[in-house]
Amino acid sequence: MDFSILESGFLPSKISTILSKEFDDIEYVGNNLPKILANNQIESEVLNLEPEKDISNLGIDELERAMLLYSYIGHAYIWGNLKTDKVIPKNISKTWFKISQKLGRPPILSYASYALNNWKLQDKNKPFDLENIRILQNFLGGMDEDWFIMIHVAIEYEAKEILSNLKHYFLDQNEDQSFLESALESIRKINSIMNRMPEKCDPFIYYNRVRPYIFGWKNNPATPQGVIYEEVVEYNGKPQLFRGETGAQSSIVPALDALLGITHSNDPLREYLDEMRLYMPIEHRYILNYLDEWSESKRSSVTNQDKSVKLTNEIIKEVHTFRNKHLEYARTYIHEQSLSNQNNSNVVGTGGTPFMKYLDKHLQETVPTND
């Protein structure tokens, strides 16, 4: 198993920012999506797109760029269209499906497109910093939408530090306590980044301008039967049910759970977490599956010195703090907003789950195991 991804983190090493001329029409719609949605022109724009694109020569970074564009346009068509029928036209469905097959995940907006492959440095001559991130693609645009994604990108960037250090200590069985000390410092930085969400992302704006476009088709009251992908032969004209974009599709927390020995009971929540892996990049899925197996069979053999137990428990407490903040945001950004506004569902999250119940259960299960 190649563990290099734990050294580099889950952000891609290369992100494409523009496709070849054959995709000019797709790039145009993507670049102008905020105006197109504001003017209720998404249907006419999509129906003018060329249905069949040749993707055979696209590299991984270009495939990810194409997946990002088709996903944003597809979601804009479903959620920003005045029509009530839930059918994605062949103009985007056929190529979108081909791209998804190559990348090994469903044709839906997932976290990999929404966050991991959706940024670049504003100034390449300056180091990575939260304020030096530029988001490549929006639905409606604005600081709140950008900031919401920027926080996720910054967390992913910092996560390579905790993942790398935990890998050295647990997987490599290097008993140097400095690895755990560095991991603890990193998770505290992640929590400080998480705490910055309210600085430039207002709950009202998030609920009314950002959240409505990232819902999926599964367990969604607005699409009880799913969504039809026109002329995708493999689907045989049947509606498809895919989960929407959600932070649960990030590989960070599942990796931390496995490395730290945090377990979740077998119930619908656990099944949902396992299902989320289908929406992750394939290499992320592989490493998480391996870490699960390692955690179940070999983690107990790692030497547990008194100091290492204390440091590990401190790290777990910080993961608990992270989950607690996530639950707090779910309450203030979604639940409380829904009390005075019913524009989008409060029954389920964008991933199609009873999110408050699930997040609280995650929180309760994140406890030190080696006291």
VENNOR-V208056 format. One record per backbone hydrogen bond with DSSP energy under -0.5 kcal/mol. CO is the residue of the C=O (numbers start at 1). NH is the residue of the N-H. E is the energy in kcal/mol with one decimal. If there is no record, write none. Layout:
[[CO NH E] [CO NH E]]
This chain:
[[1 3 -0.7] [3 6 -1.7] [3 7 -0.7] [4 7 -0.7] [4 8 -1.9] [5 9 -1.9] [20 23 -2.4] [21 24 -2.2] [23 27 -2.7] [24 28 -2.4] [25 29 -1.8] [26 30 -2.4] [27 31 -2.9] [28 32 -1.8] [30 33 -1.1] [32 36 -2.7] [33 37 -2.8] [34 38 -2.1] [35 39 -1.8] [36 41 -2.9] [37 40 -1.4] [41 45 -2.1] [42 46 -2.3] [43 47 -2.3] [44 48 -0.6] [45 48 -0.7] [46 49 -1.8] [51 53 -0.6] [51 95 -0.6] [53 55 -0.8] [55 58 -1.5] [59 63 -2.8] [60 64 -2.4] [61 16 -0.6] [61 65 -1.7] [62 66 -2.7] [63 67 -2.8] [64 68 -2.4] [65 69 -2.3] [66 70 -2.8] [67 71 -2.2] [68 72 -2.5] [69 73 -2.6] [70 74 -2.7] [71 75 -2.5] [72 76 -2.5] [73 77 -2.2] [74 78 -2.0] [75 79 -3.0] [76 80 -2.0] [85 87 -1.2] [86 228 -2.2] [87 89 -0.7] [88 230 -2.3] [89 92 -1.9] [89 93 -2.7] [90 94 -1.1] [92 96 -2.3] [93 97 -2.2] [94 98 -1.8] [95 99 -2.5] [96 100 -2.2] [97 101 -2.2] [98 102 -1.7] [99 103 -2.0] [100 104 -1.5] [100 105 -1.6] [103 282 -0.6] [106 108 -1.9] [108 110 -0.6] [110 113 -1.0] [110 114 -2.7] [111 115 -2.6] [111 116 -1.5] [112 117 -1.7] [115 118 -1.5] [118 136 -1.4] [120 134 -3.1] [123 126 -1.8] [129 132 -1.8] [130 133 -1.1] [132 122 -3.1] [134 120 -1.8] [142 146 -2.1] [143 147 -3.4] [144 148 -2.0] [145 149 -1.3] [146 150 -2.9] [147 151 -2.4] [148 152 -1.0] [149 153 -2.3] [150 154 -2.7] [151 155 -2.0] [152 156 -2.4] [153 157 -2.4] [154 158 -2.1] [155 159 -2.1] [156 160 -0.7] [157 160 -0.7] [158 161 -2.0] [158 162 -0.8] [159 163 -2.6] [160 164 -2.0] [161 165 -2.1] [162 166 -2.4] [163 167 -2.1] [164 168 -2.1] [165 169 -2.0] [166 170 -2.9] [166 171 -0.7] [167 171 -0.8] [167 172 -2.2] [168 174 -1.8] [173 175 -0.7] [175 177 -0.6] [176 179 -1.7] [176 180 -0.5] [177 181 -2.2] [178 182 -2.5] [179 183 -2.1] [180 184 -2.4] [181 185 -1.9] [182 186 -2.1] [183 187 -2.4] [184 188 -1.6] [185 189 -1.6] [186 190 -2.4] [187 191 -2.0] [188 192 -1.8] [189 193 -2.1] [190 194 -2.5] [191 195 -2.0] [193 196 -1.6] [194 197 -1.6] [196 199 -1.7] [196 200 -0.5] [197 200 -0.9] [197 201 -1.0] [202 206 -2.9] [203 207 -2.6] [204 208 -2.0] [205 209 -2.9] [205 210 -1.0] [206 210 -1.0] [206 211 -3.0] [210 213 -1.0] [211 214 -1.6] [214 245 -1.4] [217 220 -0.7] [219 221 -0.5] [220 223 -1.7] [221 224 -0.6] [223 226 -0.8] [227 240 -3.3] [228 88 -3.3] [228 230 -0.8] [229 232 -1.7] [231 233 -1.1] [232 235 -1.8] [232 236 -0.6] [232 237 -0.6] [233 236 -1.5] [235 238 -2.4] [240 227 -2.1] [240 242 -0.6] [242 217 -2.1] [242 218 -2.1] [246 249 -2.2] [247 250 -2.0] [251 255 -1.8] [252 256 -2.4] [253 257 -3.0] [254 258 -2.0] [255 259 -2.5] [256 260 -2.6] [257 261 -1.0] [257 262 -2.4] [261 263 -0.5] [265 267 -1.0] [267 271 -2.2] [268 272 -2.1] [269 273 -2.3] [270 274 -2.2] [271 275 -2.1] [272 276 -2.0] [273 277 -0.6] [274 277 -1.0] [275 278 -1.8] [276 279 -1.7] [277 280 -1.2] [281 284 -0.9] [281 285 -2.0] [282 286 -2.3] [283 287 -1.7] [284 288 -2.2] [285 289 -2.3] [286 290 -2.2] [287 291 -2.5] [288 292 -2.2] [289 293 -1.8] [290 294 -2.9] [291 295 -2.8] [292 296 -2.0] [293 297 -2.0] [294 298 -3.1] [294 299 -1.5] [298 301 -1.7] [299 302 -1.9] [303 305 -0.7] [305 309 -2.5] [306 310 -2.0] [307 311 -2.6] [308 312 -2.8] [309 313 -2.3] [310 314 -1.9] [311 315 -2.2] [312 316 -2.4] [313 317 -2.1] [314 318 -1.6] [315 319 -2.0] [316 320 -2.3] [317 321 -2.0] [318 322 -2.2] [319 323 -2.4] [320 324 -2.3] [321 325 -2.2] [322 326 -2.0] [323 327 -2.2] [324 328 -2.1] [325 329 -2.5] [326 330 -2.2] [327 331 -1.8] [328 332 -2.4] [329 333 -3.3] [330 334 -1.1] [330 335 -2.1] [331 336 -3.1] [334 338 -2.3] [335 339 -0.8] [336 339 -0.6] [337 340 -1.1] [337 341 -0.5] [349 352 -2.1] [350 216 -1.1] [350 244 -0.7] [353 349 -2.7] [353 355 -2.1] [354 358 -2.0] [355 359 -3.2] [356 360 -2.0] [357 361 -1.8] [358 362 -2.5] [359 363 -2.1] [360 364 -2.2] [361 365 -1.6] [362 366 -0.6] [363 366 -1.2] [365 367 -1.4]]
